[in-house]
Amino acid sequence: MMGKIAGAVLASIGFIAGLGRANAAELKPGDMAPPFSLQGSDGKVHSLADLKGKTVVLAWFPKAFTGG
């Protein structure tokens, strides 16, 4: 189960990191995540580099009543 979760997290990171890149490399389970920064629900910008050495789980949910 942890392998599936890790794979989903890496796939999510790959998707987000690849936005705007036509030739983004596909990430596979166990691959290192590329550097990225995202705005959290707390309004702060969080960078993967700032969390080095810590366990990171990336999750997001669509905002209520939005399309897409």
N, C-alpha and C positions, 0 to 999 in steps of 0.2 A: 504494500500500500504506500509506503514512504517513497518508493521508486516512482510510482505514478504521480504522487504529489510533486516530487522534485521535477519530474518531466513536465508537468503542467506549469510549474513556476518558470522553468527555463523556457518553455514555449511562449509563455506570456511575456517574459523579458525580451525574447527574440522578436516577438511581434511589435512590442512597443519601441524597442531600440531600432527596429527596421523601418519604422514609419518614415516615409519620405525618401527611402533608399530603394531604388529599383533592383539592385543586385545584392541585397542583404544576404549574408550567409545563413543557412538554416542551422539552428542550434539543436544538438542532440543531448539526451540525458548525460550528465557528467561533464558537459562543456562548461568552460568559464563564461560567465555573463559579461557582455561588453559593458563599458562604462556608460552610465546614463544618470539623468536627474529627472525627477518627477515631482509635481506638486501634490502634497498629501491633503487629506480632508481637513487637516488642521490649518491649511493655507500656507504652510512652510514648504520650501523646496528641499527635497531629500535627495542626496546623491549616494550612489552605491559606494563610491570611494570613501565617504564619511563613515560607512558601516563596516569597513574592512575588519575582518577577524570576528565578526558577529554573525549569527544565523539570520538570514534574511528570507522572509516570505512575502512575495508580492501578490496582492489580491486587489481586485477592483470590481465595482458593481455599477451598473448603469444608474444614472440619476433618475429618480422617479418621474414618470410621465414624459420622458424624452424619447425621441425616435431612434431607430437604429438597432 
